[in-house]
């Protein structure tokens, strides 16, 4: 891909530099550190950018590095999700869930009563969908919840609340990306 007209890419670097742009945030990655430095200098000369150095947080993802590995979690997002859910303000004492869904839970659409205000259910399931980016262990359960978006029932909301408690107690889980070397 060629740079836009009038913009010259830095010369003399090797490797492919990948730029991810979201509104006014730019994330650069490449296996060649010099290539990244050259591109940052070039971008700064063109647009006066601010370099925030190694990535720690981007679009709801917490990024950590140690021993040649990268971890991706959504701890901050999870904390906000739990706060928005109101699940911790419940007066009922809950045991720590060991599984994303209660054991022997069957999600069916014919269960009644239907929720009077299904928007809370839909909002929580939508937010849980985003959480599956770093929590693939939740994908099947959240996919199941998506099937009941049209007419969720009390039992569906109870299952979502169970999952939210599970997520609360496993908030630091995420993806570990390691080099094969």
C-alpha positions, 0 to 999 in steps of 0.5 A: 500500500502506498502512502497518501499523496505528498507523504513520504515513508521513511527510507532504509528500514526493513520489515513491515510496519503495521499501523492500527488507527482508531480516531486519534490513537495509532498503534505501530508494530513491527519486528524491527525496532528501528523501523518503528522508531523511524516511522514514529519520527516520520509521523511526528514530523508530519503530524506532531504526534505524542509517543506514549512508549510501550503499549499498556492500554488500547481500546479497552485492552490491558497489555502487559509484558514479561519474560518474552510474553505478552498478556492481554486482559480487559481488567479495567473494562471488566471492572466497569462492566461489573459496576454497570451491572449492579450485581455487587450491590445485591443484598443476597450473599453469593457463593463464588461461582466455579463455572461460567454457567450454573451446573445443570442450567438449561437455557430455553426460550419457553420459560416465563415470566419474560423480563418487563425491561429487557434492556438491562439483559441486552446491555449486559450481554452486549458488553459480555460479547466484547469481553470474549475478545480476551476471554474465549472461555466465555464465548459459548455461554455468551453466544447462548445468551445472544439467542435470547435477546428478543425475549429474555426471561428471569431465568436468563437474567439469573444466568447472566448474573451468575456469569457476571459473578464468575467474571468478577472473580476471574477478572485477571484472566486473559490471553497469553501470547508467547514467542516459540523461541 
